[in-house]
Each structure stands twice: as C-alpha cells, then as structure tokens.
Amino acid sequence: MKYFGTDGIRGQVNSNNINGDMFFKFGLAAGKYFTNLKKKKQTAIIAKDTRLSGYALEPALVSGLASAGMHVYTLGPLPTNGLAMLTKSMNANLGIMITASHNLYFDNGLKLFGPDGLKLSDKIQKKIENLIDSKVEKHLSKPRLLGRVKRLESGTDDYIKILKKKIPKNFKLKNMKIVLDCANGAGYKSAPKMIKSLGAKLIVIGNKPNGFNINKNCGSTFPKKLQRSVKKYKADLGISLDGDADRIIMCDERGSIIDGDQIIAALALQWKKKKILKGGVVGTLMSNYGLEKFFKSKKIKFIRANVGDRYVKEVMQKKKFNLGGEQSGHIILGKFATTGDGLLVALEIIQALSNKVKASIFFDVFEKIPQVLKNIKIKEDEILKKSSVKNAITFANRLIKYQGRILVRKSGTEPKIRIMGESKNKSLLNKCIKTITKTIN
C-alpha cells in the first residue's frame, strides 16, 4: 500500500507523510470513510505517546476528523491497547493512536482501530488511502455538520478500571519486588499506577518523558538498563515496555533477559494447565524454531503468521486461538484484549509468580536455537526483486538446508531489509547472512 505498512503509518517527522498537512488529510479521509457508513453517531478518540511531535501532529489530525463531521475526544498519553479498549467501551467508530512505537523521538505515525477495538484491515486501510489521494474539497462537511472536539482527562483511570476487571478481585502482591521500565513513553502513568495498586514493591525507571527521550537507552529495545536495575535492587522481576506500551520484554531475578517467545511459551504452558488455552498459539515467521519444537513436544498447535501483531490477531480470529504474539514482545491475550498490551501481559505473569515461583524457573521451558538478526538500510524499495539478490538468498537457503533457516523480508515500518537466520552451526549461519548482506549492499 502507498501509506500504510505492517503497523499503521510511520516515518520521520516533517518529511514525506509525517507532517501537519498529511495528518489533516489522514484525519479527513478516515473521518469521511466512517461518516459514509451512515451510523447515527460518529465519534473518534485519539491517544498518543510522549513524543514532542505529537503536540504538533494531533491538532492537524483533529482538524481533519472534525472537518469530516466526526466528534473527537482526545485522551493524551495512553498505551495503545488502552486506546483500543476505550474505543470499544466508549462505542466509538474509530480510535487513532499517534505513535511510532519503539522508534526514537524523531519518528512518529498512526495506528488505527475500528469500533471492535481491532486494528483496521488492509481492505479498509486501502479504502482510506484512496480517499486521502482524492480532492480535499470533496470530503469537507457543511458548517452545521462539523464535529465537536473535547479533551477527556479520565483516560488513564478508565483504562486501569478495565484492566482490574481482568484480574481476580482482591488480588494483592505481597513482598514482590519489581523493576518497571516505562521507556519514557505512553505507559509512564498507567503502568506504575496499576502495579502499585496491587501492593508490589515497585522501582520505576524510564518514567520522566521530556519529548525527546522516548525509547532512548531504555525500554524493551534497550533491556540492559532493566538488567542493571534488577541486579542492583535484587528484584524478583523486571518489566520493560516500549514507547506505546504494546510490547513487553522481561528480566528474571538473575538478570537474564526474557523475550516474547519465552513469555509466550511460559504462558501457553500455564494456560494449558488451567485449561484456558483455546486451539493453540499463533507466532510469526520470526518466532524461534526452538519455540515451534517445544509446542510440538507439548502437543500444542502452533501456526506462523506474517510479521506484525495485526496479522497475528487475524490468524487468531480465523483459527479461534486465544494466544499469540511476536518475539519482539507484541503478545496478544485473546481472552482479554484485541491487540498487544505489555501491562496486561505483565499482570498475567505477576499472578503466576505470586505463588512464590521464581521467574528464572517459570520462563525456563524451551531451548532457543541460536538466532542472528541483521538490519540493512536501503534506498531502493524493490531491491529484493533484483535477480542478484534473489540468487544470493537462494544460494544461502541451499547452504543452510536441513541445518537451519533464513528469512529475508522488507520492513513494513522502516526503509530496511531485515535478515533473520537460525542454526546451531554458527559459522555456517554467519556465512549465509554475510552472502546476502554483501549482495544487497
């Protein structure tokens, strides 16, 4: 698609599509699409992370939506799944999250949710794209039909109320020490408030956003800070969110990093014992092969979806599974949520550990196959279609056949080619990745 990638729209602020002019057009086009559905009340709610650019882009987006005749509520900083939950609970037609997720401050973007709290399908996004490229004048409403705009201050509290309904009544944490890294992002208010309310001894880091420090040397993409803090404070568990709090990476009491695959494996085992796991588990093309082998040994069905939590959710719905996610920490608890929610996953893990089970034991359920990830910046979008690159990938796959696997794909959010390789034969794996990298460069 022209504007939408694997997870909404994303890019550098004040270049290409991430500027006030385009955000007005995005708002106008999205507003026009939903007002065309002829429902009685047309409402959009907007939340954002803590980037400085959010304060420049939000008014333009609001103006576009209101100009199309939609009433708009703005919530301020709130996790992405908080927005998804409130879109559904408030009976809104559209929810928009202004965020660039785990990227640094100079990027921003949009994630769009429908009235069911699910990310918009490719089909709907394509229809909105077609409206973006048509004349602005065609979508402007008449003066008497303009939308109203209101700021709601209760977003964080409303989100926490929904979360509390998903855990047992009177559940309390006694003597559990937790380090929480909020990535200076959207969860800096709600995550500490929620976990503190359960009575945990909480050490919070990455909770002082200044508009520029989101994800900077903190959060799920930089777990070293979490590791150091867990060791320093002798904590039982470390929790690290990303910029919009839809990802989670954890750390056990020994200081070992726990990625999304390990969290999914432990939860699947826990849910199977409780007999609440439905169908099986959905991973992605990036999920570790060791995870796949583990599920096979436990007779748990495992399906791989395309990379992106939206695609994971689509397969979960199709197959009627209630657990899925990505190695990066996007984890969807289908029993409770429609998209990834780091805080919600943390609460599920905390409940399991409250029975005096050590995190290192809880997460030690499968052996990971050594995995190498390589990102290559590109200037040419169609580089994977070049015959020389195709030949290099074919050659690498032949080399590693029966000893591992290679995955090469274009990023849906950044101008990069992502290479992932898995094998216990590290020298062979490095040779394969080097062959592809050299050809692309």
C-alpha positions as CSV (number, residue, x, y, z in Angstrom):
1,M,0.0,0.0,0.0
2,K,1.0,3.6,-0.5
3,Y,0.8,4.9,3.1
4,F,0.1,2.0,5.4
5,G,2.7,-0.5,6.4
6,T,2.6,-3.6,8.7
7,D,1.6,-1.4,11.7
8,G,-0.1,1.7,10.5
9,I,1.8,4.7,9.2
10,R,5.2,5.6,10.4
11,G,8.2,7.8,9.4
12,Q,10.4,10.8,10.2
13,V,8.6,13.9,11.4
14,N,8.3,16.7,8.9
15,S,9.3,14.6,6.0
16,N,7.2,12.6,3.5
17,N,3.9,11.7,5.2
18,I,4.5,12.7,8.8
19,N,3.6,16.3,8.9
20,G,0.6,18.5,9.7
21,D,-0.6,18.7,6.1
22,M,-0.8,14.9,5.7
23,F,-2.2,14.3,9.1
24,F,-5.1,16.7,8.3
25,K,-5.6,14.6,5.1
26,F,-5.4,11.3,7.1
27,G,-8.0,12.6,9.5
28,L,-10.3,13.9,6.8
29,A,-10.1,10.7,4.8
30,A,-10.6,8.4,7.9
31,G,-13.5,10.7,9.0
32,K,-15.1,10.6,5.6
33,Y,-14.9,6.8,5.4
34,F,-16.6,6.3,8.8
35,T,-19.2,9.1,8.3
36,N,-20.1,7.4,5.0
37,L,-21.2,4.3,7.0
38,K,-24.3,6.3,7.9
39,K,-24.4,5.5,11.6
40,K,-26.2,7.8,13.9
41,K,-23.3,9.0,16.0
42,Q,-19.8,9.4,14.5
43,T,-17.1,9.5,17.2
44,A,-13.3,9.2,17.1
45,I,-11.0,9.1,20.1
46,I,-7.3,9.9,19.9
47,A,-4.4,9.0,22.3
48,K,-0.6,9.4,21.8
49,D,2.7,8.6,23.3
50,T,5.1,11.2,24.7
51,R,6.9,12.5,21.6
52,L,7.2,16.3,21.2
53,S,5.9,15.9,17.7
54,G,2.6,14.5,18.9
55,Y,1.6,18.0,20.0
56,A,2.2,19.3,16.5
57,L,0.5,16.5,14.7
58,E,-2.5,15.9,16.9
59,P,-4.3,19.3,16.2
60,A,-4.0,18.6,12.4
61,L,-5.5,15.2,12.8
62,V,-8.3,16.5,15.0
63,S,-9.0,19.2,12.4
64,G,-9.3,16.7,9.6
65,L,-11.7,14.5,11.6
66,A,-13.9,17.3,12.8
67,S,-13.9,18.8,9.2
68,A,-15.3,15.5,8.0
69,G,-18.1,15.7,10.6
70,M,-16.7,13.4,13.3
71,H,-16.9,14.3,17.0
72,V,-13.5,13.9,18.6
73,Y,-12.3,13.1,22.1
74,T,-8.5,13.5,22.9
75,L,-7.1,11.4,25.8
76,G,-3.5,12.5,26.0
77,P,-0.7,9.9,26.7
78,L,-2.1,6.4,26.9
79,P,-0.9,2.9,25.9
80,T,-2.0,1.6,22.5
81,N,-4.2,-1.1,24.0
82,G,-5.7,1.4,26.4
83,L,-6.9,3.3,23.3
84,A,-8.2,0.0,21.7
85,M,-10.1,-0.9,24.9
86,L,-11.6,2.6,25.2
87,T,-12.6,2.7,21.5
88,K,-14.7,-0.4,22.2
89,S,-16.0,0.6,25.7
90,M,-17.0,4.1,24.5
91,N,-18.7,2.8,21.4
92,A,-16.5,5.0,19.2
93,N,-16.4,4.5,15.5
94,L,-12.6,5.0,15.3
95,G,-9.6,5.0,17.6
96,I,-6.3,6.6,16.5
97,M,-3.0,6.2,18.3
98,I,-0.3,8.8,17.5
99,T,2.9,6.9,17.9
100,A,6.0,5.4,16.3
101,S,6.0,2.6,18.8
102,H,9.6,1.5,19.6
103,N,11.3,4.1,17.3
104,L,13.2,7.2,18.7
105,Y,11.6,10.6,19.1
106,F,12.3,11.9,15.6
107,D,9.8,9.4,14.1
108,N,6.0,9.4,14.5
109,G,3.0,7.8,13.0
110,L,-0.6,6.5,13.3
111,K,-2.3,3.2,14.3
112,L,-6.0,3.0,13.5
113,F,-8.6,0.9,15.3
114,G,-12.2,0.1,14.4
115,P,-15.3,0.1,16.8
116,D,-14.5,-3.5,17.8
117,G,-11.1,-2.5,19.1
118,L,-9.2,-4.3,16.3
119,K,-6.7,-2.7,14.0
120,L,-8.2,-1.8,10.7
121,S,-7.9,-4.5,8.0
122,D,-5.9,-4.0,4.8
123,K,-9.2,-3.7,2.9
124,I,-10.4,-0.7,5.0
125,Q,-6.9,0.9,5.0
126,K,-6.9,0.7,1.2
127,K,-10.3,2.5,1.0
128,I,-9.0,5.2,3.3
129,E,-5.8,5.6,1.2
130,N,-8.0,6.1,-1.9
131,L,-9.8,8.9,-0.1
132,I,-6.5,10.5,1.0
133,D,-5.5,10.9,-2.6
134,S,-8.8,12.5,-3.8
135,K,-9.6,16.2,-3.6
136,V,-9.9,17.6,-0.1
137,E,-13.0,19.7,-1.0
138,K,-15.0,16.5,-1.7
139,H,-14.7,15.4,1.9
140,L,-15.4,18.7,3.8
141,S,-18.7,18.7,5.7
142,K,-21.2,21.6,5.7
143,P,-20.6,24.1,8.5
144,R,-23.6,22.9,10.6
145,L,-22.3,19.3,10.4
146,L,-18.8,20.0,11.7
147,G,-17.7,17.7,14.6
148,R,-17.1,18.8,18.2
149,V,-13.8,18.3,20.0
150,K,-13.4,17.6,23.7
151,R,-10.4,16.6,25.9
152,L,-11.0,13.8,28.4
153,E,-8.8,13.6,31.5
154,S,-10.1,10.2,32.6
155,G,-8.4,8.0,30.0
156,T,-5.7,6.5,32.3
157,D,-8.2,5.8,35.1
158,D,-10.7,4.3,32.7
159,Y,-8.0,2.0,31.2
160,I,-7.0,0.8,34.7
161,K,-10.6,0.1,35.6
162,I,-10.9,-2.2,32.6
163,L,-7.6,-3.9,33.5
164,K,-8.7,-4.5,37.1
165,K,-11.8,-6.4,35.8
166,K,-9.5,-8.9,34.1
167,I,-7.7,-10.0,37.3
168,P,-9.2,-11.7,40.4
169,K,-10.9,-9.5,42.9
170,N,-8.8,-8.6,46.0
171,F,-5.6,-9.9,44.2
172,K,-2.6,-8.4,46.0
173,L,1.1,-8.7,45.7
174,K,3.0,-9.3,49.0
175,N,6.7,-8.9,49.2
176,M,7.3,-9.0,45.4
177,K,9.9,-6.5,44.3
178,I,9.5,-5.4,40.7
179,V,11.5,-3.1,38.4
180,L,9.4,-1.3,35.8
181,D,10.9,0.5,32.8
182,C,8.3,2.6,31.0
183,A,10.6,3.7,28.1
184,N,9.7,7.3,28.9
185,G,6.6,6.5,26.8
186,A,2.9,6.2,26.8
187,G,2.7,3.9,29.8
188,Y,4.6,6.2,32.2
189,K,1.4,7.0,34.1
190,S,-0.8,3.9,33.9
191,A,1.7,1.1,34.3
192,P,3.2,2.3,37.7
193,K,-0.3,3.3,39.0
194,M,-1.7,-0.1,38.1
195,I,1.1,-2.2,39.6
196,K,1.4,-0.1,42.7
197,S,-2.3,-0.5,43.4
198,L,-1.6,-4.3,43.8
199,G,0.8,-3.7,46.6
200,A,4.1,-4.5,44.9
201,K,7.4,-3.0,46.0
202,L,8.0,-1.1,42.8
203,I,11.1,0.6,41.4
204,V,10.2,2.7,38.3
205,I,12.7,3.8,35.7
206,G,12.1,5.5,32.3
207,N,9.1,7.4,33.7
208,K,10.3,11.0,33.1
209,P,9.4,11.8,29.4
210,N,10.7,15.1,28.1
211,G,9.5,14.8,24.4
212,F,12.9,13.6,23.2
213,N,13.9,10.6,25.4
214,I,11.2,8.1,24.4
215,N,12.9,4.7,23.9
216,K,16.4,6.3,24.3
217,N,18.7,3.8,26.1
218,C,15.6,2.4,27.8
219,G,12.5,0.3,27.3
220,S,12.1,-3.0,25.5
221,T,14.6,-2.2,22.8
222,F,17.4,-1.5,25.3
223,P,16.9,-4.0,28.1
224,K,20.4,-3.5,29.6
225,K,19.1,-0.8,31.8
226,L,16.4,-3.1,33.2
227,Q,19.0,-5.8,33.8
228,R,21.3,-3.5,35.7
229,S,18.4,-2.3,37.9
230,V,17.1,-5.8,38.7
231,K,20.5,-6.8,39.9
232,K,21.0,-3.5,41.8
233,Y,17.8,-3.7,43.7
234,K,17.7,-7.5,43.9
235,A,14.3,-7.6,42.4
236,D,12.1,-10.6,41.7
237,L,11.2,-9.5,38.2
238,G,11.9,-6.8,35.6
239,I,9.3,-5.4,33.2
240,S,10.2,-3.3,30.2
241,L,7.7,-1.7,27.9
242,D,8.2,0.2,24.6
243,G,7.2,3.7,23.5
244,D,3.4,2.9,23.2
245,A,3.4,0.1,25.7
246,D,2.1,-2.6,23.4
247,R,5.4,-4.6,23.7
248,I,7.0,-6.2,26.7
249,I,10.4,-7.7,27.4
250,M,11.1,-9.1,30.9
251,C,14.1,-9.9,33.1
252,D,14.3,-12.7,35.7
253,E,15.8,-12.4,39.2
254,R,19.2,-13.5,37.9
255,G,19.3,-10.6,35.3
256,S,18.6,-12.8,32.3
257,I,16.5,-11.2,29.5
258,I,13.2,-12.9,28.6
259,D,12.0,-12.2,25.1
260,G,8.5,-12.5,23.6
261,D,9.0,-16.2,22.5
262,Q,9.9,-17.2,26.1
263,I,6.9,-15.3,27.6
264,I,4.5,-16.9,25.1
265,A,5.9,-20.4,25.8
266,A,5.5,-20.0,29.6
267,L,2.0,-18.5,29.3
268,A,0.9,-21.3,26.9
269,L,2.1,-23.9,29.3
270,Q,0.3,-22.1,32.2
271,W,-2.9,-21.7,30.2
272,K,-2.9,-25.3,29.1
273,K,-2.6,-26.5,32.8
274,K,-5.5,-24.2,33.7
275,K,-7.4,-25.4,30.6
276,I,-8.0,-21.9,29.3
277,L,-5.8,-22.3,26.2
278,K,-8.1,-22.4,23.2
279,G,-6.9,-24.0,19.9
280,G,-3.2,-23.3,20.1
281,V,-0.7,-20.5,19.7
282,V,0.0,-18.1,16.8
283,G,3.6,-16.9,16.3
284,T,5.2,-15.3,13.3
285,L,7.9,-16.0,10.7
286,M,10.4,-14.6,13.2
287,S,9.4,-16.9,16.1
288,N,12.3,-19.1,17.2
289,Y,12.4,-22.6,15.8
290,G,13.0,-23.8,19.3
291,L,9.6,-22.5,20.3
292,E,8.0,-24.5,17.5
293,K,9.8,-27.7,18.6
294,F,8.6,-27.0,22.2
295,F,5.0,-26.7,21.3
296,K,5.2,-29.9,19.2
297,S,6.6,-31.8,22.2
298,K,3.7,-30.5,24.4
299,K,1.1,-31.2,21.7
300,I,0.2,-27.5,21.4
301,K,-0.8,-26.4,17.9
302,F,1.5,-23.7,16.5
303,I,0.9,-21.6,13.4
304,R,3.1,-18.9,11.9
305,A,1.6,-15.6,10.7
306,N,3.2,-12.8,8.8
307,V,5.3,-10.4,10.9
308,G,3.1,-7.8,12.7
309,D,0.7,-8.2,15.6
310,R,-2.2,-7.3,13.3
311,Y,-1.6,-10.4,11.2
312,V,-1.2,-12.5,14.3
313,K,-4.6,-11.3,15.6
314,E,-6.2,-12.0,12.2
315,V,-4.9,-15.7,12.3
316,M,-6.0,-16.0,15.9
317,Q,-9.5,-14.9,14.9
318,K,-9.6,-17.2,11.9
319,K,-8.4,-20.3,13.8
320,K,-10.2,-19.3,17.1
321,F,-6.9,-19.4,19.1
322,N,-6.7,-17.1,22.2
323,L,-2.9,-16.7,22.5
324,G,-0.4,-15.3,20.0
325,G,2.5,-12.9,19.6
326,E,5.9,-12.0,18.4
327,Q,9.5,-12.5,19.6
328,S,9.8,-8.7,19.9
329,G,7.3,-8.7,22.7
330,H,4.0,-8.0,21.0
331,I,1.8,-10.5,22.8
332,I,-2.0,-10.8,22.4
333,L,-4.0,-12.3,25.2
334,G,-7.1,-13.0,23.1
335,K,-9.1,-13.9,26.3
336,F,-8.7,-10.2,27.4
337,A,-7.5,-8.0,24.5
338,T,-7.7,-7.2,20.8
339,T,-4.0,-6.1,20.4
340,G,-0.7,-6.3,22.2
341,D,-0.6,-4.9,25.7
342,G,2.6,-5.0,27.7
343,L,1.0,-4.1,31.0
344,L,-1.8,-6.7,30.6
345,V,0.8,-9.4,29.9
346,A,2.8,-8.3,32.9
347,L,-0.2,-8.7,35.1
348,E,-0.8,-12.2,33.8
349,I,2.8,-13.1,34.6
350,I,2.8,-11.5,38.0
351,Q,-0.2,-13.6,39.0
352,A,1.7,-16.8,38.1
353,L,4.8,-15.6,40.0
354,S,2.8,-14.6,43.1
355,N,2.7,-18.3,44.1
356,K,6.4,-17.9,45.1
357,V,7.6,-19.3,41.8
358,K,11.0,-17.8,40.7
359,A,10.9,-16.1,37.3
360,S,14.0,-18.0,36.2
361,I,12.2,-21.3,36.7
362,F,8.9,-20.1,35.3
363,F,10.4,-19.0,32.0
364,D,12.9,-21.9,31.6
365,V,10.7,-24.0,29.4
366,F,12.5,-24.5,26.0
367,E,15.9,-24.2,24.4
368,K,16.3,-21.4,21.9
369,I,18.0,-22.1,18.6
370,P,20.8,-19.5,18.1
371,Q,19.4,-16.7,16.0
372,V,21.1,-13.8,14.2
373,L,19.3,-10.7,13.2
374,K,20.7,-8.2,10.7
375,N,19.1,-4.9,9.5
376,I,20.3,-3.2,6.3
377,K,19.3,0.3,5.4
378,I,18.2,0.6,1.8
379,K,17.4,3.4,-0.7
380,E,15.7,1.2,-3.3
381,D,12.3,-0.2,-2.3
382,E,12.3,-3.0,-4.9
383,I,15.8,-4.3,-4.1
384,L,14.5,-7.8,-3.1
385,K,13.2,-8.2,-6.7
386,K,16.7,-7.9,-8.2
387,S,18.0,-11.2,-9.7
388,S,21.3,-10.9,-7.9
389,V,19.7,-10.6,-4.5
390,K,17.2,-13.4,-5.3
391,N,20.1,-15.6,-6.3
392,A,22.1,-14.8,-3.1
393,I,19.0,-15.7,-1.0
394,T,18.5,-19.0,-2.9
395,F,22.2,-19.9,-2.5
396,A,22.1,-19.2,1.3
397,N,19.0,-21.3,1.7
398,R,20.6,-24.2,-0.1
399,L,23.7,-23.9,2.1
400,I,21.7,-24.0,5.4
401,K,19.1,-26.6,4.3
402,Y,18.4,-29.2,7.0
403,Q,20.6,-27.3,9.5
404,G,18.6,-24.1,10.0
405,R,16.6,-21.5,8.2
406,I,17.0,-18.0,6.7
407,L,14.2,-15.3,6.4
408,V,14.7,-12.1,4.4
409,R,12.0,-9.5,4.3
410,K,11.4,-5.8,3.8
411,S,10.5,-3.9,7.0
412,G,6.9,-2.7,7.0
413,T,7.8,0.3,9.1
414,E,11.3,1.5,8.1
415,P,13.4,1.6,4.9
416,K,15.3,-1.5,5.9
417,I,15.8,-5.1,4.8
418,R,15.6,-7.5,7.8
419,I,17.6,-10.8,7.7
420,M,17.0,-13.5,10.3
421,G,18.9,-16.7,10.4
422,E,18.7,-19.7,12.8
423,S,21.1,-22.6,13.2
424,K,23.2,-24.4,15.8
425,N,26.0,-24.2,13.2
426,K,27.1,-20.6,13.9
427,S,29.9,-20.4,11.2
428,L,27.5,-21.6,8.5
429,L,24.8,-19.2,9.7
430,N,27.2,-16.2,9.6
431,K,28.4,-17.3,6.1
432,C,24.8,-17.3,4.8
433,I,23.9,-13.9,6.3
434,K,27.2,-12.4,5.0
435,T,26.5,-13.6,1.5
436,I,23.0,-11.9,1.4
437,T,24.2,-8.8,3.2
438,K,27.1,-8.3,0.8
439,T,24.9,-8.7,-2.3
440,I,22.3,-6.2,-1.0
441,N,25.0,-3.7,-0.1
